[in-house]
Amino acid sequence: MPHLHLEYSDNLQHIEIKPLLVVIHQALFNAGHVTDPNDLKSRAIMQQDYVIGLNAVTDQAYVHAKVSLLSGRSVEVRQAISELVLDVMQQYIAAQPDLKIQLCVEIIEMPKQTYSKAII
């Protein structure tokens, strides 16, 4: 834990996503939010069908990170994780002169009582 689900618009194909995920993993580990780096799991999905605003104009883009955490962390810790992931994305993703890019982080709590995991 945590699990990171990254969704991004297809007009950001120039961004290398896998290295971004590695940088986020490293930042979470370095900040002490994870004790075992193998507990970090990320996946990314490029979205082709999306609308931002009121029309389908593609002069806007987005990267939306959903960070799933086991329940029990304080609001302050969840906020720190959110801000850390957003900061990493801001440093990694360069501004584009012809594209407005929205970067978002959503923290999702997963109840410890119902989360199951096995390593085989």
N, CA, C and O atoms as CSV, one atom per row, in Angstrom:
chain,resi,resn,atom,element,x,y,z
A,1,MET,N,N,0.852,-1.156,0.000
A,1,MET,CA,C,0.000,0.000,0.000
A,1,MET,C,C,0.901,1.223,0.000
A,1,MET,O,O,1.890,1.177,0.731
A,2,PRO,N,N,0.701,2.229,-0.673
A,2,PRO,CA,C,-0.496,2.581,-1.422
A,2,PRO,C,C,-0.508,2.021,-2.849
A,2,PRO,O,O,0.507,1.584,-3.393
A,3,HIS,N,N,-1.705,2.060,-3.416
A,3,HIS,CA,C,-1.895,1.728,-4.825
A,3,HIS,C,C,-2.168,3.036,-5.552
A,3,HIS,O,O,-2.911,3.884,-5.058
A,4,LEU,N,N,-1.571,3.196,-6.714
A,4,LEU,CA,C,-1.755,4.410,-7.500
A,4,LEU,C,C,-2.382,4.053,-8.837
A,4,LEU,O,O,-1.856,3.229,-9.584
A,5,HIS,N,N,-3.499,4.675,-9.126
A,5,HIS,CA,C,-4.173,4.550,-10.424
A,5,HIS,C,C,-4.033,5.909,-11.099
A,5,HIS,O,O,-4.550,6.912,-10.607
A,6,LEU,N,N,-3.335,5.934,-12.221
A,6,LEU,CA,C,-3.108,7.188,-12.927
A,6,LEU,C,C,-3.880,7.163,-14.235
A,6,LEU,O,O,-3.677,6.278,-15.066
A,7,GLU,N,N,-4.753,8.123,-14.415
A,7,GLU,CA,C,-5.482,8.271,-15.673
A,7,GLU,C,C,-5.013,9.565,-16.319
A,7,GLU,O,O,-4.822,10.576,-15.642
A,8,TYR,N,N,-4.827,9.525,-17.640
A,8,TYR,CA,C,-4.378,10.735,-18.326
A,8,TYR,C,C,-4.974,10.789,-19.726
A,8,TYR,O,O,-5.268,9.761,-20.335
A,9,SER,N,N,-5.144,12.006,-20.220
A,9,SER,CA,C,-5.752,12.198,-21.535
A,9,SER,C,C,-4.752,11.856,-22.641
A,9,SER,O,O,-3.542,12.012,-22.479
A,10,ASP,N,N,-5.287,11.392,-23.755
A,10,ASP,CA,C,-4.429,10.905,-24.837
A,10,ASP,C,C,-3.647,12.006,-25.554
A,10,ASP,O,O,-2.785,11.703,-26.378
A,11,ASN,N,N,-3.926,13.260,-25.262
A,11,ASN,CA,C,-3.119,14.320,-25.856
A,11,ASN,C,C,-1.852,14.603,-25.045
A,11,ASN,O,O,-1.176,15.608,-25.264
A,12,LEU,N,N,-1.542,13.712,-24.111
A,12,LEU,CA,C,-0.298,13.773,-23.340
A,12,LEU,C,C,0.607,12.587,-23.663
A,12,LEU,O,O,1.382,12.150,-22.812
A,13,GLN,N,N,0.515,12.070,-24.867
A,13,GLN,CA,C,1.287,10.888,-25.242
A,13,GLN,C,C,2.796,11.131,-25.210
A,13,GLN,O,O,3.572,10.176,-25.180
A,14,HIS,N,N,3.216,12.384,-25.216
A,14,HIS,CA,C,4.641,12.707,-25.177
A,14,HIS,C,C,5.253,12.473,-23.789
A,14,HIS,O,O,6.476,12.456,-23.651
A,15,ILE,N,N,4.432,12.296,-22.788
A,15,ILE,CA,C,4.929,12.086,-21.426
A,15,ILE,C,C,5.241,10.607,-21.221
A,15,ILE,O,O,4.427,9.741,-21.542
A,16,GLU,N,N,6.420,10.328,-20.688
A,16,GLU,CA,C,6.780,8.944,-20.366
A,16,GLU,C,C,6.191,8.621,-18.995
A,16,GLU,O,O,6.652,9.117,-17.967
A,17,ILE,N,N,5.174,7.788,-19.008
A,17,ILE,CA,C,4.395,7.530,-17.794
A,17,ILE,C,C,5.107,6.599,-16.816
A,17,ILE,O,O,5.110,6.861,-15.613
A,18,LYS,N,N,5.708,5.525,-17.306
A,18,LYS,CA,C,6.346,4.574,-16.377
A,18,LYS,C,C,7.436,5.241,-15.529
A,18,LYS,O,O,7.486,4.993,-14.324
A,19,PRO,N,N,8.303,6.069,-16.101
A,19,PRO,CA,C,9.270,6.768,-15.242
A,19,PRO,C,C,8.608,7.696,-14.223
A,19,PRO,O,O,9.112,7.851,-13.111
A,20,LEU,N,N,7.485,8.311,-14.593
A,20,LEU,CA,C,6.749,9.140,-13.629
A,20,LEU,C,C,6.285,8.298,-12.449
A,20,LEU,O,O,6.392,8.727,-11.300
A,21,LEU,N,N,5.771,7.105,-12.723
A,21,LEU,CA,C,5.319,6.221,-11.644
A,21,LEU,C,C,6.482,5.859,-10.722
A,21,LEU,O,O,6.321,5.815,-9.502
A,22,VAL,N,N,7.645,5.602,-11.301
A,22,VAL,CA,C,8.827,5.268,-10.499
A,22,VAL,C,C,9.220,6.451,-9.615
A,22,VAL,O,O,9.563,6.262,-8.448
A,23,VAL,N,N,9.171,7.659,-10.156
A,23,VAL,CA,C,9.514,8.853,-9.377
A,23,VAL,C,C,8.526,9.032,-8.218
A,23,VAL,O,O,8.929,9.382,-7.109
A,24,ILE,N,N,7.253,8.796,-8.470
A,24,ILE,CA,C,6.251,8.890,-7.394
A,24,ILE,C,C,6.524,7.836,-6.327
A,24,ILE,O,O,6.472,8.136,-5.134
A,25,HIS,N,N,6.815,6.604,-6.743
A,25,HIS,CA,C,7.149,5.545,-5.778
A,25,HIS,C,C,8.321,5.981,-4.900
A,25,HIS,O,O,8.269,5.868,-3.675
A,26,GLN,N,N,9.377,6.480,-5.543
A,26,GLN,CA,C,10.575,6.879,-4.805
A,26,GLN,C,C,10.267,7.998,-3.815
A,26,GLN,O,O,10.761,7.987,-2.688
A,27,ALA,N,N,9.453,8.960,-4.234
A,27,ALA,CA,C,9.101,10.077,-3.352
A,27,ALA,C,C,8.310,9.595,-2.139
A,27,ALA,O,O,8.567,10.033,-1.017
A,28,LEU,N,N,7.350,8.698,-2.357
A,28,LEU,CA,C,6.558,8.165,-1.242
A,28,LEU,C,C,7.436,7.378,-0.279
A,28,LEU,O,O,7.267,7.469,0.937
A,29,PHE,N,N,8.373,6.607,-0.820
A,29,PHE,CA,C,9.282,5.830,0.020
A,29,PHE,C,C,10.225,6.759,0.789
A,29,PHE,O,O,10.405,6.606,1.997
A,30,ASN,N,N,10.824,7.722,0.084
A,30,ASN,CA,C,11.765,8.649,0.727
A,30,ASN,C,C,11.105,9.473,1.827
A,30,ASN,O,O,11.751,9.816,2.817
A,31,ALA,N,N,9.818,9.792,1.661
A,31,ALA,CA,C,9.101,10.594,2.659
A,31,ALA,C,C,8.652,9.761,3.858
A,31,ALA,O,O,8.105,10.304,4.817
A,32,GLY,N,N,8.879,8.450,3.812
A,32,GLY,CA,C,8.518,7.594,4.935
A,32,GLY,C,C,7.069,7.153,4.959
A,32,GLY,O,O,6.596,6.643,5.974
A,33,HIS,N,N,6.353,7.340,3.854
A,33,HIS,CA,C,4.949,6.918,3.803
A,33,HIS,C,C,4.814,5.423,3.535
A,33,HIS,O,O,3.718,4.870,3.624
A,34,VAL,N,N,5.927,4.771,3.206
A,34,VAL,CA,C,5.937,3.338,2.909
A,34,VAL,C,C,7.193,2.747,3.532
A,34,VAL,O,O,8.275,3.321,3.409
A,35,THR,N,N,7.059,1.602,4.201
A,35,THR,CA,C,8.240,0.960,4.778
A,35,THR,C,C,8.833,-0.084,3.840
A,35,THR,O,O,10.049,-0.273,3.816
A,36,ASP,N,N,7.994,-0.760,3.073
A,36,ASP,CA,C,8.457,-1.759,2.107
A,36,ASP,C,C,8.114,-1.258,0.705
A,36,ASP,O,O,6.936,-1.169,0.360
A,37,PRO,N,N,9.122,-0.929,-0.111
A,37,PRO,CA,C,8.829,-0.396,-1.445
A,37,PRO,C,C,8.025,-1.353,-2.320
A,37,PRO,O,O,7.367,-0.919,-3.266
A,38,ASN,N,N,8.070,-2.643,-2.018
A,38,ASN,CA,C,7.292,-3.607,-2.799
A,38,ASN,C,C,5.792,-3.519,-2.518
A,38,ASN,O,O,4.991,-4.142,-3.215
A,39,ASP,N,N,5.415,-2.751,-1.506
A,39,ASP,CA,C,3.990,-2.526,-1.244
A,39,ASP,C,C,3.395,-1.479,-2.184
A,39,ASP,O,O,2.174,-1.354,-2.281
A,40,LEU,N,N,4.241,-0.738,-2.865
A,40,LEU,CA,C,3.775,0.272,-3.826
A,40,LEU,C,C,3.408,-0.405,-5.140
A,40,LEU,O,O,4.192,-1.175,-5.694
A,41,LYS,N,N,2.224,-0.112,-5.625
A,41,LYS,CA,C,1.760,-0.676,-6.899
A,41,LYS,C,C,1.096,0.428,-7.691
A,41,LYS,O,O,0.243,1.150,-7.175
A,42,SER,N,N,1.488,0.555,-8.942
A,42,SER,CA,C,0.915,1.595,-9.793
A,42,SER,C,C,0.527,1.028,-11.136
A,42,SER,O,O,1.105,0.056,-11.623
A,43,ARG,N,N,-0.463,1.658,-11.716
A,43,ARG,CA,C,-0.867,1.337,-13.079
A,43,ARG,C,C,-1.418,2.612,-13.690
A,43,ARG,O,O,-1.927,3.487,-12.990
A,44,ALA,N,N,-1.307,2.701,-15.012
A,44,ALA,CA,C,-1.749,3.911,-15.704
A,44,ALA,C,C,-2.621,3.538,-16.890
A,44,ALA,O,O,-2.411,2.520,-17.551
A,45,ILE,N,N,-3.599,4.387,-17.139
A,45,ILE,CA,C,-4.518,4.177,-18.256
A,45,ILE,C,C,-4.649,5.488,-19.018
A,45,ILE,O,O,-4.987,6.528,-18.453
A,46,MET,N,N,-4.370,5.409,-20.319
A,46,MET,CA,C,-4.576,6.570,-21.174
A,46,MET,C,C,-6.032,6.573,-21.623
A,46,MET,O,O,-6.544,5.567,-22.114
A,47,GLN,N,N,-6.686,7.707,-21.451
A,47,GLN,CA,C,-8.099,7.834,-21.810
A,47,GLN,C,C,-8.233,8.519,-23.167
A,47,GLN,O,O,-7.683,9.597,-23.389
A,48,GLN,N,N,-8.969,7.881,-24.063
A,48,GLN,CA,C,-9.206,8.465,-25.383
A,48,GLN,C,C,-10.548,9.183,-25.449
A,48,GLN,O,O,-10.707,10.126,-26.224
A,49,ASP,N,N,-11.485,8.760,-24.669
A,49,ASP,CA,C,-12.823,9.349,-24.676
A,49,ASP,C,C,-13.013,10.175,-23.408
A,49,ASP,O,O,-13.229,9.624,-22.329
A,50,TYR,N,N,-12.933,11.477,-23.538
A,50,TYR,CA,C,-13.081,12.379,-22.398
A,50,TYR,C,C,-13.506,13.750,-22.917
A,50,TYR,O,O,-13.293,14.075,-24.084
A,51,VAL,N,N,-14.093,14.526,-22.061
A,51,VAL,CA,C,-14.459,15.908,-22.367
A,51,VAL,C,C,-14.071,16.748,-21.157
A,51,VAL,O,O,-14.366,16.380,-20.021
A,52,ILE,N,N,-13.417,17.864,-21.398
A,52,ILE,CA,C,-13.091,18.821,-20.344
A,52,ILE,C,C,-13.843,20.104,-20.678
A,52,ILE,O,O,-13.670,20.666,-21.759
A,53,GLY,N,N,-14.658,20.557,-19.770
A,53,GLY,CA,C,-15.443,21.758,-20.031
A,53,GLY,C,C,-16.721,21.432,-20.786
A,53,GLY,O,O,-17.337,20.391,-20.557
A,54,LEU,N,N,-17.113,22.311,-21.676
A,54,LEU,CA,C,-18.404,22.181,-22.348
A,54,LEU,C,C,-18.327,21.643,-23.768
A,54,LEU,O,O,-19.360,21.446,-24.407
A,55,ASN,N,N,-17.127,21.401,-24.271
A,55,ASN,CA,C,-17.039,20.853,-25.626
A,55,ASN,C,C,-15.870,19.885,-25.725
A,55,ASN,O,O,-15.145,19.667,-24.754
A,56,ALA,N,N,-15.697,19.321,-26.880
A,56,ALA,CA,C,-14.676,18.290,-27.070
A,56,ALA,C,C,-13.367,18.853,-27.618
A,56,ALA,O,O,-12.570,18.108,-28.189
A,57,VAL,N,N,-13.135,20.138,-27.457
A,57,VAL,CA,C,-11.888,20.743,-27.919
A,57,VAL,C,C,-10.726,20.149,-27.129
A,57,VAL,O,O,-10.828,19.957,-25.917
A,58,THR,N,N,-9.640,19.862,-27.806
A,58,THR,CA,C,-8.522,19.179,-27.151
A,58,THR,C,C,-7.380,20.127,-26.788
A,58,THR,O,O,-6.217,19.726,-26.822
A,59,ASP,N,N,-7.691,21.380,-26.440
A,59,ASP,CA,C,-6.638,22.289,-25.993
A,59,ASP,C,C,-6.430,22.192,-24.478
A,59,ASP,O,O,-5.712,22.996,-23.884
A,60,GLN,N,N,-7.073,21.192,-23.869
A,60,GLN,CA,C,-6.878,20.917,-22.453
A,60,GLN,C,C,-6.542,19.441,-22.277
A,60,GLN,O,O,-6.895,18.599,-23.103
A,61,ALA,N,N,-5.857,19.153,-21.188
A,61,ALA,CA,C,-5.449,17.783,-20.886
A,61,ALA,C,C,-5.540,17.583,-19.376
A,61,ALA,O,O,-5.731,18.534,-18.618
A,62,TYR,N,N,-5.400,16.335,-18.961
A,62,TYR,CA,C,-5.431,16.081,-17.520
A,62,TYR,C,C,-4.605,14.854,-17.160
A,62,TYR,O,O,-4.398,13.949,-17.968
A,63,VAL,N,N,-4.144,14.862,-15.919
A,63,VAL,CA,C,-3.572,13.692,-15.264
A,63,VAL,C,C,-4.265,13.619,-13.915
A,63,VAL,O,O,-4.194,14.557,-13.120
A,64,HIS,N,N,-4.937,12.502,-13.660
A,64,HIS,CA,C,-5.678,12.328,-12.412
A,64,HIS,C,C,-5.097,11.117,-11.687
A,64,HIS,O,O,-5.176,9.992,-12.180
A,65,ALA,N,N,-4.521,11.354,-10.527
A,65,ALA,CA,C,-3.931,10.285,-9.727
A,65,ALA,C,C,-4.891,9.916,-8.604
A,65,ALA,O,O,-5.289,10.767,-7.808
A,66,LYS,N,N,-5.255,8.647,-8.550
A,66,LYS,CA,C,-6.054,8.126,-7.441
A,66,LYS,C,C,-5.112,7.288,-6.580
A,66,LYS,O,O,-4.570,6.281,-7.036
A,67,VAL,N,N,-4.926,7.708,-5.349
A,67,VAL,CA,C,-4.032,7.013,-4.435
A,67,VAL,C,C,-4.890,6.295,-3.403
A,67,VAL,O,O,-5.560,6.933,-2.591
A,68,SER,N,N,-4.869,4.970,-3.437
A,68,SER,CA,C,-5.652,4.160,-2.498
A,68,SER,C,C,-4.774,3.775,-1.318
A,68,SER,O,O,-3.688,3.220,-1.488
A,69,LEU,N,N,-5.261,4.076,-0.123
A,69,LEU,CA,C,-4.541,3.801,1.119
A,69,LEU,C,C,-5.413,2.970,2.039
A,69,LEU,O,O,-6.636,3.107,2.032
A,70,LEU,N,N,-4.791,2.109,2.830
A,70,LEU,CA,C,-5.549,1.423,3.871
A,70,LEU,C,C,-6.007,2.443,4.903
A,70,LEU,O,O,-5.288,3.397,5.200
A,71,SER,N,N,-7.179,2.248,5.438
A,71,SER,CA,C,-7.746,3.179,6.417
A,71,SER,C,C,-6.865,3.259,7.659
A,71,SER,O,O,-6.100,2.344,7.966
A,72,GLY,N,N,-6.994,4.374,8.359
A,72,GLY,CA,C,-6.273,4.535,9.613
A,72,GLY,C,C,-5.283,5.688,9.614
A,72,GLY,O,O,-4.831,6.107,10.679
A,73,ARG,N,N,-4.940,6.206,8.450
A,73,ARG,CA,C,-4.021,7.343,8.403
A,73,ARG,C,C,-4.778,8.633,8.743
A,73,ARG,O,O,-5.952,8.788,8.408
A,74,SER,N,N,-4.093,9.531,9.400
A,74,SER,CA,C,-4.715,10.802,9.785
A,74,SER,C,C,-4.962,11.668,8.548
A,74,SER,O,O,-4.394,11.433,7.481
A,75,VAL,N,N,-5.811,12.662,8.716
A,75,VAL,CA,C,-6.080,13.617,7.634
A,75,VAL,C,C,-4.776,14.298,7.220
A,75,VAL,O,O,-4.541,14.521,6.032
A,76,GLU,N,N,-3.937,14.624,8.187
A,76,GLU,CA,C,-2.672,15.292,7.891
A,76,GLU,C,C,-1.764,14.422,7.024
A,76,GLU,O,O,-1.127,14.923,6.098
A,77,VAL,N,N,-1.701,13.135,7.317
A,77,VAL,CA,C,-0.877,12.222,6.516
A,77,VAL,C,C,-1.456,12.082,5.118
A,77,VAL,O,O,-0.718,12.116,4.133
A,78,ARG,N,N,-2.765,11.925,5.023
A,78,ARG,CA,C,-3.397,11.811,3.699
A,78,ARG,C,C,-3.167,13.078,2.884
A,78,ARG,O,O,-2.901,13.013,1.684
A,79,GLN,N,N,-3.269,14.223,3.541
A,79,GLN,CA,C,-3.028,15.491,2.856
A,79,GLN,C,C,-1.570,15.589,2.404
A,79,GLN,O,O,-1.295,16.061,1.301
A,80,ALA,N,N,-0.648,15.154,3.238
A,80,ALA,CA,C,0.773,15.196,2.877
A,80,ALA,C,C,1.058,14.306,1.670
A,80,ALA,O,O,1.833,14.681,0.790
A,81,ILE,N,N,0.435,13.131,1.627
A,81,ILE,CA,C,0.608,12.229,0.486
A,81,ILE,C,C,0.039,12.870,-0.773
A,81,ILE,O,O,0.665,12.822,-1.832
A,82,SER,N,N,-1.135,13.466,-0.665
A,82,SER,CA,C,-1.753,14.133,-1.806
A,82,SER,C,C,-0.856,15.247,-2.338
A,82,SER,O,O,-0.627,15.345,-3.543
A,83,GLU,N,N,-0.356,16.077,-1.443
A,83,GLU,CA,C,0.502,17.193,-1.849
A,83,GLU,C,C,1.816,16.704,-2.440
A,83,GLU,O,O,2.335,17.306,-3.380
A,84,LEU,N,N,2.359,15.619,-1.899
A,84,LEU,CA,C,3.608,15.063,-2.415
A,84,LEU,C,C,3.433,14.560,-3.842
A,84,LEU,O,O,4.248,14.861,-4.714
A,85,VAL,N,N,2.375,13.796,-4.079
A,85,VAL,CA,C,2.128,13.262,-5.419
A,85,VAL,C,C,1.889,14.406,-6.404
A,85,VAL,O,O,2.400,14.372,-7.524
A,86,LEU,N,N,1.124,15.407,-6.002
A,86,LEU,CA,C,0.881,16.559,-6.877
A,86,LEU,C,C,2.189,17.293,-7.184
A,86,LEU,O,O,2.429,17.689,-8.324
A,87,ASP,N,N,3.023,17.471,-6.176
A,87,ASP,CA,C,4.307,18.145,-6.368
A,87,ASP,C,C,5.186,17.384,-7.359
A,87,ASP,O,O,5.805,17.987,-8.236
A,88,VAL,N,N,5.239,16.064,-7.219
A,88,VAL,CA,C,6.033,15.250,-8.148
A,88,VAL,C,C,5.503,15.405,-9.568
A,88,VAL,O,O,6.282,15.571,-10.506
A,89,MET,N,N,4.192,15.352,-9.731
A,89,MET,CA,C,3.617,15.499,-11.070
A,89,MET,C,C,3.942,16.874,-11.647
A,89,MET,O,O,4.260,16.985,-12.831
A,90,GLN,N,N,3.866,17.923,-10.825
A,90,GLN,CA,C,4.172,19.271,-11.303
A,90,GLN,C,C,5.631,19.392,-11.734
A,90,GLN,O,O,5.935,20.090,-12.701
A,91,GLN,N,N,6.524,18.723,-11.030
A,91,GLN,CA,C,7.938,18.771,-11.393
A,91,GLN,C,C,8.233,17.948,-12.637
A,91,GLN,O,O,9.100,18.313,-13.431
A,92,TYR,N,N,7.525,16.848,-12.811
A,92,TYR,CA,C,7.815,15.908,-13.897
A,92,TYR,C,C,7.162,16.320,-15.213
A,92,TYR,O,O,7.756,16.154,-16.278
A,93,ILE,N,N,5.954,16.852,-15.148
A,93,ILE,CA,C,5.185,17.157,-16.360
A,93,ILE,C,C,5.411,18.620,-16.728
A,93,ILE,O,O,5.027,19.527,-15.989
A,94,ALA,N,N,6.034,18.830,-17.870
A,94,ALA,CA,C,6.341,20.184,-18.318
A,94,ALA,C,C,5.097,20.855,-18.892
A,94,ALA,O,O,4.271,20.217,-19.545
A,95,ALA,N,N,4.986,22.138,-18.637
A,95,ALA,CA,C,3.885,22.916,-19.212
A,95,ALA,C,C,4.014,22.935,-20.731
A,95,ALA,O,O,5.118,22.925,-21.275
A,96,GLN,N,N,2.881,22.963,-21.397
A,96,GLN,CA,C,2.832,23.008,-22.859
A,96,GLN,C,C,2.212,24.339,-23.278
A,96,GLN,O,O,1.166,24.713,-22.748
A,97,PRO,N,N,2.823,25.061,-24.208
A,97,PRO,CA,C,2.302,26.378,-24.575
A,97,PRO,C,C,0.897,26.350,-25.175
A,97,PRO,O,O,0.145,27.313,-25.021
A,98,ASP,N,N,0.540,25.285,-25.843
A,98,ASP,CA,C,-0.761,25.210,-26.511
A,98,ASP,C,C,-1.744,24.283,-25.805
A,98,ASP,O,O,-2.772,23.912,-26.370
A,99,LEU,N,N,-1.420,23.909,-24.558
A,99,LEU,CA,C,-2.227,22.922,-23.855
A,99,LEU,C,C,-2.316,23.281,-22.374
A,99,LEU,O,O,-1.291,23.462,-21.717
A,100,LYS,N,N,-3.515,23.382,-21.856
A,100,LYS,CA,C,-3.711,23.599,-20.420
A,100,LYS,C,C,-3.861,22.224,-19.782
A,100,LYS,O,O,-4.769,21.472,-20.136
A,101,ILE,N,N,-2.978,21.890,-18.845
A,101,ILE,CA,C,-2.965,20.561,-18.232
A,101,ILE,C,C,-3.444,20.665,-16.787
A,101,ILE,O,O,-2.868,21.399,-15.984
A,102,GLN,N,N,-4.501,19.926,-16.463
A,102,GLN,CA,C,-5.006,19.863,-15.096
A,102,GLN,C,C,-4.386,18.650,-14.402
A,102,GLN,O,O,-4.482,17.528,-14.900
A,103,LEU,N,N,-3.758,18.876,-13.266
A,103,LEU,CA,C,-3.179,17.805,-12.459
A,103,LEU,C,C,-4.010,17.675,-11.191
A,103,LEU,O,O,-4.230,18.663,-10.491
A,104,CYS,N,N,-4.469,16.475,-10.892
A,104,CYS,CA,C,-5.338,16.245,-9.736
A,104,CYS,C,C,-4.872,15.008,-8.978
A,104,CYS,O,O,-4.367,14.054,-9.570
A,105,VAL,N,N,-5.047,15.040,-7.667
A,105,VAL,CA,C,-4.759,13.878,-6.824
A,105,VAL,C,C,-5.971,13.633,-5.937
A,105,VAL,O,O,-6.485,14.548,-5.295
A,106,GLU,N,N,-6.411,12.398,-5.913
A,106,GLU,CA,C,-7.553,11.981,-5.089
A,106,GLU,C,C,-7.079,10.878,-4.150
A,106,GLU,O,O,-6.506,9.885,-4.598
A,107,ILE,N,N,-7.310,11.045,-2.873
A,107,ILE,CA,C,-6.951,10.025,-1.890
A,107,ILE,C,C,-8.194,9.190,-1.597
A,107,ILE,O,O,-9.258,9.725,-1.284
A,108,ILE,N,N,-8.043,7.884,-1.702
A,108,ILE,CA,C,-9.149,6.955,-1.465
A,108,ILE,C,C,-8.758,6.049,-0.301
A,108,ILE,O,O,-7.698,5.424,-0.322
A,109,GLU,N,N,-9.611,5.982,0.702
A,109,GLU,CA,C,-9.362,5.091,1.839
A,109,GLU,C,C,-10.015,3.739,1.603
A,109,GLU,O,O,-11.196,3.651,1.265
A,110,MET,N,N,-9.223,2.686,1.787
A,110,MET,CA,C,-9.734,1.318,1.671
A,110,MET,C,C,-9.826,0.738,3.083
A,110,MET,O,O,-8.832,0.735,3.810
A,111,PRO,N,N,-10.992,0.251,3.479
A,111,PRO,CA,C,-11.131,-0.310,4.826
A,111,PRO,C,C,-10.179,-1.492,5.051
A,111,PRO,O,O,-10.170,-2.450,4.277
A,112,LYS,N,N,-9.385,-1.412,6.113
A,112,LYS,CA,C,-8.459,-2.503,6.445
A,112,LYS,C,C,-9.195,-3.825,6.643
A,112,LYS,O,O,-8.687,-4.893,6.301
A,113,GLN,N,N,-10.394,-3.733,7.198
A,113,GLN,CA,C,-11.138,-4.937,7.544
A,113,GLN,C,C,-11.530,-5.754,6.314
A,113,GLN,O,O,-11.757,-6.958,6.426
A,114,THR,N,N,-11.614,-5.124,5.152
A,114,THR,CA,C,-12.083,-5.847,3.963
A,114,THR,C,C,-11.022,-5.974,2.880
A,114,THR,O,O,-11.303,-6.529,1.818
A,115,TYR,N,N,-9.818,-5.481,3.113
A,115,TYR,CA,C,-8.747,-5.601,2.126
A,115,TYR,C,C,-8.043,-6.935,2.320
A,115,TYR,O,O,-7.679,-7.292,3.440
A,116,SER,N,N,-7.854,-7.658,1.249
A,116,SER,CA,C,-7.171,-8.958,1.306
A,116,SER,C,C,-5.984,-8.943,0.361
A,116,SER,O,O,-6.018,-8.305,-0.690
A,117,LYS,N,N,-4.929,-9.660,0.751
A,117,LYS,CA,C,-3.722,-9.719,-0.067
A,117,LYS,C,C,-3.028,-11.040,0.192
A,117,LYS,O,O,-2.979,-11.515,1.327
A,118,ALA,N,N,-2.493,-11.634,-0.863
A,118,ALA,CA,C,-1.689,-12.850,-0.740
A,118,ALA,C,C,-0.484,-12.703,-1.650
A,118,ALA,O,O,-0.596,-12.155,-2.747
A,119,ILE,N,N,0.650,-13.181,-1.212
A,119,ILE,CA,C,1.851,-13.225,-2.046
A,119,ILE,C,C,2.164,-14.694,-2.264
A,119,ILE,O,O,2.393,-15.440,-1.311
A,120,ILE,N,N,2.173,-15.105,-3.528
A,120,ILE,CA,C,2.391,-16.534,-3.809
A,120,ILE,C,C,3.657,-16.750,-4.615
A,120,ILE,O,O,3.995,-17.888,-4.940
